[in-house]
Amino acid sequence: MSQLKNLSHILNSRTTFKRMSLGALIGLALISLLIFSVDHPDPAWGPYWRIRPLVITPLAAAFGMLSFYLRDIVRPQSDLKRGLVFLASLLGFVISLWLGTVLGLDGTLWN
C-alpha cells in the first residue's frame, strides 16, 4: 500500500503541467529566435508562415520534457545509473526539440 501512495505522489498532474510548460517555454524561446530573425521571408511561404513553427515546436518540446518527469518515476539508487538516466532524459528532450523544430520549419526555413 505504501508503494501505491509513493507512486501517486510521483504522478502528480500539477508537477507534470509545470514541467511540460517549462519545456514549451524553452521551445517557444528557441523557435522565436529563429522565426523573428527572418527579415525578408520568401513570398511563396504565405503571410502566416510563422504560425506553424510557433505551435508545433513548443508542443514537441513540452512532450520532450516528459522524459524528465519519467526520470523521477525510475529513481535509480546508484550515482552511475542516476547519471545515465539524466543523460537519457536530456537526450530525449533535445531530440524532441530538434524534431519539433524540423517539423515546424519544414517547407519554410528548413529546405
N, C-alpha and C positions, 0 to 999 in steps of 0.2 A: 504494500500500500504506500509506503514512503517513496518508492521509486516512481509511482504514478504521480504523487504530489510534486516531486522534483521535475518530472517531465512537463507537467502542466505549468510549473513556474518558468521553465525554459521556453515553452511555446506560448509566449505572450504576444498577443496581437498588437499591442501598443509598441513594444520593442521592435517587432517586425516592421511596422509602419514607419517608425523613426529611422531605422536603418535603410529601408528602401527609399525614403525621402532624401536621405543623405546621398545615396547613390544617384538618384535622379538629379539632385542639385549639382553633383560633380559632373555628370554627363551634360547637363544643360550649360554649365560654365564652359566646358571644353568645346562643345559644338558651337556655342555662341562666339567664341574667339575665332573659329574658322569661318562661320557664316557672315558675321558682320565685318570681316576684314576684306570682303569682296567689294571692290569699288565699281566695277563695270561688269555685271553678270551677262551671260550670253542671252540674247532675246529669245532664243529657242526654248529656254528653261521655263518661260512663262512668268507672270507677275508674282505668283505666290509660291515660288520655288523654295523659300525658306521654311515654310510650314512643316513639310515632311521631315527634314532633319531635326527640327526643334521639338518634334513629337516623338519620333522613333528612337533617337539616341538616348534621351533621358529614361524612356521606358526600358530599354535594354540594359542601361546601367543600373536601374533600380532592381531588376531581376538578377543582375550580376552580383549585387550587394547581398542577395540572399545567401550566397556562398559563405559570407562572413557570419550570417545568422546560423547557418547549419554547422559552422565550426564550433559554436557554443554547445550544440547538442552532442557532438562527438566527445569533447573534453578529454583528450589523452592525458595520461599522468606523467609520462616522461618528457623531458625538455626537447629531446630529439623529435619525438612524434608531434609534439605541440608545434615545433618549428616547421615541420613538414606539412602539417595541416594548415598552418598560417600561409605558407608559400603556395599551397594548392588553392586556398581561398583567394589569395591575391591574384594568382594566375587566372582563376575563373572570372574574377571581376574585370581584369584587364582584357581578357578575350571577349567577354560580353560587351564591354565598352567599345572595343575595336570593331566587332561585328555590327553593333548598332550604328556606329559612325559610317561604316561602309554601306550598310543598307539604307541609311538616311541620305547619304550623299550620292547614291547610285543614280546616274543619269545627269548629274549636275557637276559638282567638283570632282567626283570620283570617276573619271573617264580616262 
